[in-house]
Amino acid sequence: MIQAAGAPTWDLIVVGTGFGGSMVAVNAVRAGLSVLLIERGRWVDRDESASDPRSILIDQKYRSASPVETPRFGFGREQTFPDDVVGGKSVFYGAASLRFREGDFRMRELYPELCSDLVDWPINYADLAPFYDQAEHLLGVAGVAGGDPNEPPRSGPYTSAPPPYSSPARRVADAATALGLRPFAIPLAINYTASPGRQSCVQCLTCDLFPCPISAKNDLSVSVLPNVIAGGASVMPNTVALKLQRTAGRVSAVDCVDTVTGERFSVRCRVCVVSAGAIASAALLLASGLDDVKPNGAWIGRCLMRHCAGVVAGLFADHTNPEKLFHKQVALTDFYFGGNNGSPPGPWGMIQGLECPPPEYLVAQAGFPVGHLAAMTLKNQVFLLCLGQDLPNQLNHVEIDRDMTDKFGAPIPRVFHKYSRLDRQVRRALYRESARVLRKAGALVRVKKPINTFSHAVGTCRFGTDPAKAALDPWCQFFGVPNLFVVDGSFMPSSSGVNPSLTIAANALRVGEHIVEEWDRIAGATVADCR
């Protein structure tokens, strides 16, 4: 690898600009450290293509050049190509921003017989609560405090309120209330308030799965990275991190390749933070030989979780969204910790409204005749998303095939994942409750469909207090490598039943603050020396 003469040694190199990478940089920049964020993707175009279903969903304008192998049924390999952009998955997510519940941090205590690989977190909700506050503020989350019946304690209200329910959301909320349930407004990282230089949300139908053409969705490339860059950080897009170099037991540099020019080079650092996503981060650590670090290196890639999720679509006699407004607005957590009859046992998860996908996407995904029929009746449908907890299992893992590399020479990650019987039972239970709500709302037909993506992947480098049972310590520092941290969803020892993005963001703020406070010990240099 080429290291340019006179090139700087960065105080902090962050691999990935998603919820973990962007947020861990916030406090480092405030402390005056030099920060470089490496990103595989490019900045998205805020133009007409941003809301074009064919461009974004079918042609995959931002499709990665690097595949992920997902073997199925033992026959051959199936390749998937995630989207790579500055801001990570936040650019395409539906902005749902929920906190984990207090019980999510002590699942082993609550359910000691549920799963042998289930462990309690080494921190509790109170440790993360102030950082949830900060994350919600940075992301501009709009919500209504106190509406969620399982909402954990919070220090105050949200900074802004969401708009009134659209017709589909109101239909679901009314039906749920009639059944004795307690629906509430999903907290959303969306700008609903007009301000100088910012356009407020127009409540279009291309939010979930799409970049926002007017930057009203508060993804990280809109809400956090501009301020981090203004504070002195640098973002290096179109750059793949190939390997972490180690010298005397510490990460000393990151080997990279420019995806546009093909140039290979390395960048030096005092501290390295990996935040490329649960699959890509595990692959990078494995490619760097960190699995040889004993004993915690053996945990890299293990206990992959992704939520046992699915959709229930209700077909109605009338048009469900005549105003054509954004409708991912209402949620239910009444069954978060299980049903009243205790079957299946353990935590279940949540149910939430979901935007109906564009008809072109339904046709492309399901083909003829199912996709065509779904597209033809889309105006009469309401979707509910079921997010079931996916229990940790060491057999669910990420590995790399060193003999099979992508076009940049990086080993291709291979993903092995199978839901347990209990995972599937939980999803069926959430299907049942969702169908009950849709039936009460007047749906003539209810159709369920599982979701098999890895958009909520977590757990591949879990944290804990014992290096024999976890890859990272409670500060997400890699055991045995004092200047290496992992802050994406990899650190989570359990999946919870909500979108993990806000918790990843809050934890990264916590870790970023710790890195700054303990900089002299972690980096081997004072902050003043680094300025």
ZAVEXLO-575767 format. One line per 5 residues: number of its first residue (from 1); their letters; for each residue x, y, z of C-alpha. Coordinates in steps of 0.1 Angstrom, whole numbers, plus 5000, padded with zeros to 4 digits. Example, Ala and Ser with C-alpha at 12.3 -4.5 7.8 and 13.67 -1.06 7.14 Angstrom:
BEGIN
1 = as = 5123:4955:5078 | 5137:4989:5071;
//
This chain:
BEGIN
1 = miqaa = 5000:5000:5000 | 5012:5035:4992 | 5014:5060:5020 | 5019:5095:5005 | 5050:5113:5018;
6 = gaptw = 5040:5139:5043 | 5005:5124:5047 | 4989:5131:5081 | 4984:5107:5109 | 4947:5112:5117;
11 = dlivv = 4937:5112:5153 | 4906:5093:5145 | 4897:5072:5115 | 4861:5061:5112 | 4852:5034:5087;
16 = gtgfg = 4815:5040:5077 | 4792:5070:5079 | 4760:5054:5092 | 4744:5059:5126 | 4775:5047:5144;
21 = gsmva = 4802:5063:5124 | 4786:5097:5120 | 4777:5099:5157 | 4810:5088:5171 | 4826:5116:5152;
26 = vnavr = 4805:5143:5169 | 4824:5146:5202 | 4858:5140:5186 | 4853:5170:5163 | 4841:5191:5192;
31 = aglsv = 4873:5182:5211 | 4894:5194:5182 | 4906:5160:5170 | 4914:5154:5134 | 4888:5130:5120;
36 = llier = 4886:5111:5087 | 4854:5092:5078 | 4859:5066:5051 | 4828:5057:5031 | 4824:5030:5004;
41 = grwvd = 4795:5049:4987 | 4791:5084:4974 | 4769:5114:4982 | 4733:5108:4969 | 4718:5130:4942;
46 = rdesa = 4690:5152:4956 | 4672:5153:4922 | 4642:5137:4905 | 4659:5103:4906 | 4657:5103:4944;
51 = sdprs = 4619:5096:4943 | 4619:5074:4911 | 4610:5038:4920 | 4627:5024:4890 | 4660:5043:4896;
56 = ilidq = 4662:5036:4933 | 4645:5002:4939 | 4647:4983:4906 | 4678:4996:4889 | 4694:5002:4923;
61 = kyrsa = 4712:5035:4914 | 4734:5032:4945 | 4740:4995:4943 | 4772:4984:4959 | 4799:4969:4936;
66 = spvet = 4807:4944:4964 | 4783:4915:4969 | 4773:4896:5000 | 4769:4858:4997 | 4738:4843:5013;
71 = prfgf = 4738:4805:5008 | 4703:4791:5008 | 4691:4755:5013 | 4727:4742:5009 | 4726:4746:4971;
76 = greqt = 4748:4773:4955 | 4751:4809:4966 | 4728:4838:4963 | 4744:4872:4960 | 4729:4904:4973;
81 = fpddv = 4742:4940:4966 | 4733:4965:4993 | 4731:5002:4986 | 4763:5022:4995 | 4760:5059:5001;
86 = vggks = 4774:5086:5025 | 4750:5084:5055 | 4746:5047:5052 | 4712:5031:5056 | 4698:5063:5072;
91 = vfyga = 4694:5077:5037 | 4669:5050:5028 | 4653:5041:5061 | 4617:5051:5070 | 4630:5074:5099;
96 = aslrf = 4614:5053:5127 | 4634:5063:5158 | 4624:5043:5189 | 4643:5037:5221 | 4649:5002:5234;
101 = regdf = 4629:4993:5264 | 4644:4989:5299 | 4639:4952:5297 | 4658:4949:5265 | 4690:4954:5284;
106 = rmrel = 4684:4925:5308 | 4668:4898:5286 | 4687:4870:5302 | 4675:4880:5336 | 4639:4882:5324;
111 = ypelc = 4640:4850:5303 | 4667:4828:5318 | 4655:4796:5300 | 4647:4812:5266 | 4679:4808:5247;
116 = sdlvd = 4714:4796:5257 | 4731:4824:5237 | 4710:4852:5252 | 4730:4875:5276 | 4723:4907:5295;
121 = wpiny = 4739:4939:5282 | 4769:4951:5302 | 4751:4985:5305 | 4716:4994:5314 | 4690:5018:5300;
126 = adlap = 4700:5046:5324 | 4735:5045:5310 | 4722:5052:5275 | 4692:5075:5284 | 4711:5109:5282;
131 = fydqa = 4726:5098:5249 | 4691:5089:5235 | 4682:5125:5244 | 4712:5138:5224 | 4706:5115:5194;
136 = ehllg = 4669:5125:5192 | 4680:5162:5192 | 4707:5157:5165 | 4683:5137:5143 | 4654:5161:5148;
141 = vagva = 4630:5133:5159 | 4593:5143:5160 | 4572:5124:5184 | 4546:5125:5213 | 4561:5116:5247;
146 = ggdpn = 4539:5093:5268 | 4519:5077:5240 | 4539:5045:5238 | 4526:5022:5266 | 4560:5005:5269;
151 = epprs = 4580:5037:5265 | 4611:5038:5288 | 4616:5069:5310 | 4627:5101:5293 | 4639:5134:5305;
156 = gpyts = 4614:5155:5286 | 4592:5159:5255 | 4603:5156:5219 | 4615:5188:5203 | 4587:5187:5177;
161 = apppy = 4554:5170:5170 | 4545:5148:5141 | 4516:5158:5118 | 4481:5143:5123 | 4475:5108:5112;
166 = sspar = 4468:5102:5075 | 4437:5082:5064 | 4455:5047:5066 | 4471:5055:5099 | 4438:5068:5114;
171 = rvada = 4420:5036:5102 | 4446:5014:5119 | 4446:5035:5151 | 4409:5035:5154 | 4406:4998:5149;
176 = atalg = 4434:4991:5174 | 4418:5013:5200 | 4384:4996:5195 | 4402:4963:5203 | 4415:4977:5236;
181 = lrpfa = 4450:4983:5223 | 4471:5015:5227 | 4483:5028:5194 | 4507:5057:5193 | 4525:5079:5168;
186 = iplai = 4559:5065:5156 | 4587:5089:5165 | 4602:5100:5132 | 4634:5117:5122 | 4617:5139:5098;
191 = nytas = 4617:5177:5096 | 4581:5189:5099 | 4590:5225:5108 | 4600:5251:5082 | 4632:5268:5091;
196 = pgrqs = 4658:5289:5073 | 4676:5268:5047 | 4655:5237:5053 | 4623:5226:5035 | 4598:5209:5057;
201 = cvqcl = 4583:5175:5049 | 4556:5174:5022 | 4544:5139:5033 | 4551:5122:5000 | 4548:5085:4993;
206 = tcdlf = 4585:5080:4986 | 4601:5082:5021 | 4608:5047:5032 | 4633:5030:5008 | 4642:5063:4991;
211 = pcpis = 4665:5093:4996 | 4646:5124:5002 | 4649:5148:4972 | 4642:5178:4994 | 4663:5167:5024;
216 = akndl = 4634:5168:5047 | 4642:5133:5061 | 4668:5139:5087 | 4692:5112:5075 | 4728:5115:5086;
221 = svsvl = 4740:5132:5054 | 4716:5160:5062 | 4714:5162:5100 | 4748:5153:5114 | 4776:5150:5088;
226 = pnvia = 4773:5187:5076 | 4780:5199:5111 | 4808:5173:5116 | 4824:5185:5084 | 4820:5222:5094;
231 = ggasv = 4838:5213:5126 | 4868:5201:5107 | 4862:5164:5099 | 4869:5151:5064 | 4847:5126:5046;
236 = mpntv = 4864:5103:5020 | 4837:5088:4998 | 4841:5061:4971 | 4867:5044:4994 | 4867:5008:5005;
241 = alklq = 4886:4999:5037 | 4904:4966:5028 | 4923:4959:5060 | 4934:4973:5093 | 4971:4973:5098;
246 = rtagr = 4984:4966:5133 | 5017:4976:5148 | 5027:4965:5183 | 4992:4954:5191 | 4975:4986:5180;
251 = vsavd = 4958:4996:5148 | 4982:5019:5130 | 4967:5024:5096 | 4938:5014:5073 | 4945:5000:5038;
256 = cvdtv = 4921:5014:5013 | 4912:5014:4976 | 4896:5042:4956 | 4865:5027:4939 | 4867:5052:4911;
261 = tgerf = 4904:5052:4902 | 4914:5018:4916 | 4943:5035:4935 | 4954:5016:4966 | 4967:5035:4996;
266 = svrcr = 4968:5035:5033 | 4959:5062:5059 | 4975:5063:5094 | 4956:5068:5126 | 4960:5070:5164;
271 = vcvvs = 4925:5055:5170 | 4903:5035:5147 | 4865:5031:5148 | 4849:5005:5126 | 4812:5012:5118;
276 = agaia = 4805:4996:5084 | 4774:4977:5094 | 4771:4943:5112 | 4780:4923:5082 | 4807:4945:5066;
281 = saall = 4824:4953:5099 | 4827:4916:5108 | 4842:4909:5073 | 4867:4937:5077 | 4878:4925:5111;
286 = lasgl = 4882:4890:5098 | 4901:4902:5068 | 4924:4920:5092 | 4932:4888:5111 | 4916:4900:5143;
291 = ddvkp = 4900:4866:5148 | 4935:4855:5159 | 4933:4877:5189 | 4925:4854:5219 | 4900:4847:5232;
296 = ngawi = 4876:4874:5220 | 4885:4872:5183 | 4865:4840:5180 | 4833:4860:5186 | 4838:4881:5154;
301 = grclm = 4808:4874:5131 | 4789:4852:5156 | 4753:4857:5168 | 4741:4876:5137 | 4705:4888:5142;
306 = rhcag = 4682:4907:5118 | 4647:4907:5133 | 4622:4880:5124 | 4600:4904:5104 | 4571:4903:5080;
311 = vvagl = 4543:4923:5065 | 4505:4918:5068 | 4486:4935:5039 | 4450:4942:5043 | 4427:4946:5012;
316 = fadht = 4398:4969:5016 | 4367:4977:4995 | 4375:5014:4993 | 4406:5035:4986 | 4426:5037:5018;
321 = npekl = 4447:5067:5011 | 4428:5091:4989 | 4449:5121:4999 | 4481:5102:4989 | 4500:5111:5021;
326 = fhkqv = 4528:5095:5040 | 4513:5070:5063 | 4541:5052:5082 | 4528:5069:5114 | 4512:5045:5139;
331 = altdf = 4526:5017:5160 | 4516:4992:5186 | 4539:4978:5214 | 4511:4961:5235 | 4527:4927:5227;
336 = yfggn = 4563:4938:5230 | 4570:4915:5259 | 4546:4888:5248 | 4509:4881:5247 | 4484:4877:5275;
341 = ngspp = 4482:4839:5272 | 4520:4835:5274 | 4523:4817:5241 | 4548:4818:5225 | 4569:4826:5255;
346 = gpwgm = 4593:4854:5258 | 4594:4888:5241 | 4576:4894:5208 | 4582:4928:5194 | 4562:4955:5178;
351 = iqgle = 4537:4962:5150 | 4538:4994:5130 | 4523:5010:5100 | 4543:5007:5068 | 4541:5027:5036;
356 = cpppe = 4527:5007:5007 | 4556:5002:4982 | 4553:5016:4947 | 4534:4993:4922 | 4565:4990:4900;
361 = ylvaq = 4584:4975:4929 | 4556:4950:4937 | 4556:4938:4901 | 4594:4935:4900 | 4596:4916:4933;
366 = agfpv = 4566:4892:4930 | 4563:4889:4892 | 4532:4876:4874 | 4504:4871:4886 | 4509:4880:4923;
371 = ghlaa = 4529:4912:4918 | 4505:4924:4891 | 4475:4917:4913 | 4491:4934:4942 | 4499:4965:4921;
376 = mtlkn = 4464:4967:4907 | 4448:4967:4941 | 4474:4989:4958 | 4451:5018:4963 | 4429:4995:4985;
381 = qvfll = 4456:4982:5007 | 4471:4989:5042 | 4503:4974:5053 | 4514:4965:5088 | 4550:4956:5096;
386 = clgqd = 4557:4930:5123 | 4592:4932:5139 | 4598:4901:5160 | 4628:4897:5181 | 4655:4875:5166;
391 = lpnql = 4672:4855:5193 | 4710:4852:5193 | 4725:4820:5180 | 4762:4814:5175 | 4754:4793:5144;
396 = nhvei = 4741:4825:5127 | 4773:4841:5116 | 4793:4860:5091 | 4825:4845:5076 | 4848:4854:5047;
401 = drdmt = 4860:4834:5018 | 4896:4845:5012 | 4896:4827:4978 | 4866:4847:4966 | 4871:4884:4964;
406 = dkfga = 4851:4913:4950 | 4865:4936:4922 | 4885:4955:4948 | 4902:4925:4962 | 4883:4924:4995;
411 = piprv = 4871:4889:5006 | 4834:4885:5001 | 4814:4881:5033 | 4793:4849:5035 | 4762:4852:5057;
416 = fhkys = 4746:4822:5074 | 4713:4828:5092 | 4684:4806:5101 | 4655:4816:5124 | 4647:4794:5154;
421 = rldrq = 4614:4778:5159 | 4606:4803:5186 | 4615:4832:5163 | 4590:4820:5137 | 4564:4814:5164;
426 = vrral = 4568:4850:5175 | 4564:4863:5140 | 4532:4842:5135 | 4518:4857:5168 | 4525:4892:5155;
431 = yresa = 4509:4883:5122 | 4478:4871:5140 | 4475:4903:5160 | 4481:4925:5129 | 4454:4906:5110;
436 = rvlrk = 4430:4911:5139 | 4436:4949:5137 | 4432:4949:5100 | 4400:4928:5102 | 4386:4952:5127;
441 = agalv = 4395:4981:5104 | 4374:4965:5077 | 4400:4945:5056 | 4382:4919:5034 | 4414:4899:5029;
446 = rvkkp = 4447:4897:5049 | 4478:4884:5033 | 4511:4879:5052 | 4546:4879:5037 | 4580:4874:5055;
451 = intfs = 4608:4899:5050 | 4643:4884:5045 | 4665:4914:5042 | 4694:4922:5065 | 4685:4959:5069;
456 = havgt = 4684:4955:5107 | 4715:4933:5110 | 4731:4934:5145 | 4752:4913:5169 | 4783:4902:5150;
461 = crfgt = 4808:4917:5175 | 4788:4918:5207 | 4800:4936:5238 | 4803:4923:5273 | 4826:4922:5304;
466 = dpaka = 4843:4888:5296 | 4866:4885:5265 | 4858:4848:5265 | 4821:4856:5258 | 4823:4888:5238;
471 = aldpw = 4844:4906:5212 | 4841:4941:5227 | 4843:4955:5262 | 4814:4976:5276 | 4828:5007:5258;
476 = cqffg = 4828:4988:5225 | 4866:4987:5226 | 4880:4955:5210 | 4895:4933:5238 | 4933:4932:5232;
481 = vpnlf = 4935:4961:5208 | 4933:4993:5229 | 4927:5018:5201 | 4901:4998:5181 | 4863:5003:5186;
486 = vvdgs = 4832:4990:5168 | 4801:5011:5171 | 4775:5000:5145 | 4748:4974:5154 | 4775:4948:5157;
491 = fmpss = 4779:4955:5194 | 4744:4944:5204 | 4740:4911:5222 | 4703:4910:5216 | 4681:4925:5189;
496 = sgvnp = 4652:4941:5207 | 4619:4945:5188 | 4623:4980:5174 | 4645:4995:5146 | 4680:4996:5161;
501 = sltia = 4691:5029:5145 | 4684:5052:5174 | 4702:5029:5199 | 4732:5026:5175 | 4733:5064:5174;
506 = analr = 4730:5068:5212 | 4756:5043:5219 | 4780:5058:5194 | 4776:5092:5211 | 4784:5074:5244;
511 = vgehi = 4815:5058:5230 | 4826:5090:5213 | 4824:5108:5246 | 4844:5081:5263 | 4871:5082:5236;
516 = veewd = 4875:5119:5241 | 4875:5117:5279 | 4901:5088:5279 | 4920:5100:5249 | 4955:5101:5266;
521 = riaga = 4952:5065:5276 | 4935:5052:5244 | 4956:5071:5218 | 4989:5074:5237 | 4989:5111:5232;
526 = tvadc = 4972:5141:5247 | 4944:5160:5229 | 4967:5191:5230 | 4994:5172:5212 | 4970:5161:5185;
531 = r = 4958:5196:5177;
//
